[in-house]
Amino acid sequence: MLTYTYPVWLLFAAFFFYNAYSRWREAKLPIRPFVVKGDAAEGVGGEPASGLAEAGVEFAREFNAYLESVNRASLRRHRAMGVGHALSGVVALISMLLVLAGR
């Protein structure tokens, strides 16, 4: 029974290495920045309502700063998970080699 467990460890290693790869790739997908499209609020005669337009630009600036912090945290989190999965794959391979060596 013990001699047939090495394919299970190989399967675990493949699973962990695939998860490591997918997490590492996922870390490269940031949330795109928020863009204010034109001036939706116009006053009399087509003049922009400057207070509202300025508030929209300020909101976009602050929201994009928030998105940058979220992207940085997401990058670190996904990279850490990728490294963890890669280490788990290495441990699974070492376990498989120990099982094969003890045969």
C-alpha positions in Angstrom: 0.0 0.0 0.0 2.8 2.4 0.9 4.6 1.9 -2.4 1.6 3.2 -4.4 1.3 6.5 -2.6 3.8 8.3 -4.7 1.4 9.2 -7.5 -0.8 10.8 -4.8 2.1 13.0 -3.8 2.8 13.8 -7.4 -0.8 14.8 -7.9 -0.6 17.1 -4.8 2.6 18.6 -6.1 1.1 19.3 -9.5 -2.0 20.8 -7.8 0.1 23.1 -5.6 2.4 24.2 -8.5 -0.6 25.0 -10.7 -2.1 27.1 -7.8 1.2 28.9 -7.3 1.4 29.7 -11.0 -2.2 30.9 -11.2 -1.8 33.1 -8.0 1.4 34.6 -9.4 -0.4 35.5 -12.7 -3.4 36.8 -10.8 -1.2 39.2 -8.9 -0.4 41.0 -12.2 -4.1 41.9 -12.8 -4.7 45.2 -11.1 -8.1 46.9 -10.8 -8.1 49.6 -13.5 -8.3 53.3 -12.4 -11.6 55.2 -12.2 -12.0 57.8 -14.9 -14.5 60.7 -14.9 -16.0 60.9 -18.4 -16.6 64.5 -19.4 -18.7 66.9 -17.5 -22.1 65.4 -16.9 -23.4 68.4 -14.9 -23.9 71.5 -17.1 -25.3 74.7 -16.0 -27.3 77.3 -18.0 -26.1 77.8 -21.5 -23.8 74.7 -21.6 -21.4 76.1 -18.9 -20.1 73.4 -16.6 -21.3 73.5 -13.0 -17.7 73.9 -11.7 -18.4 73.0 -8.1 -19.8 69.6 -9.1 -17.2 68.9 -11.8 -14.4 69.8 -9.3 -16.0 67.4 -6.7 -16.1 64.7 -9.3 -12.4 65.1 -10.2 -11.5 65.2 -6.5 -13.5 62.0 -5.9 -11.8 60.3 -8.8 -8.4 61.3 -7.5 -9.1 60.0 -4.0 -10.8 56.8 -5.3 -7.8 56.1 -7.6 -5.5 56.5 -4.6 -7.6 54.0 -2.7 -7.5 51.6 -5.7 -3.7 51.9 -5.8 -3.5 50.8 -2.2 -5.9 47.9 -2.9 -3.8 46.9 -5.9 -0.6 46.9 -3.8 -2.2 44.8 -1.1 -3.7 42.4 -3.6 -0.3 42.0 -5.3 1.4 41.2 -2.0 -1.4 38.8 -1.0 -1.4 36.9 -4.2 2.4 36.7 -4.4 2.5 35.4 -0.8 -0.1 32.8 -1.6 1.9 31.8 -4.8 5.0 31.4 -2.7 3.1 29.3 -0.2 1.7 27.1 -2.8 5.1 26.6 -4.4 6.6 25.6 -1.1 3.7 23.2 -0.6 4.5 21.7 -4.0 8.2 21.3 -3.0 7.2 19.6 0.2 4.9 17.2 -1.7 7.8 16.4 -4.1 10.1 15.8 -1.1 7.5 13.5 0.4 7.2 11.6 -2.8 10.9 11.2 -3.0 11.0 10.0 0.6 8.3 7.4 -0.1 10.2 6.2 -3.2 13.5 6.1 -1.2 11.9 4.0 1.5 10.7 1.4 -0.9 
